[in-house]
Amino acid sequence: TAAKVQLAQCLVNKEVMMYGTKWCGYCTKEKEEFGPKAWEVFKSNYVDCEASEEKYNLCKAKNIQTVPFFEFKDGTIRIGYLPLEDLAKLSGCK
């Protein structure tokens, strides 16, 4: 929906990052909740921790041991599945 695309764009603008893996069920659930159009917008701020050695090392440097892992610009960290409404509140997106 348009609201989800708008939220995804706001999350990108606010530099909210999501870290995950292909095999993570909650990461898949998160992607599905966004929907295809909104995920297409937000995926620029998604890091698959197993996609390459570089991304693996980035996740390791951030001490990411559980995914999904969300990092907000203010340094706030949230681990685990977050409904889109919670992501909106935590990031200040409407």
Beta strands, then each sheet from edge to edge (+ up, - down):
strand 1: 17-20
strand 2: 46-48
strand 3: 69-71
strand 4: 77-79
sheet 1: 2+ 1+ 3- 4+
end
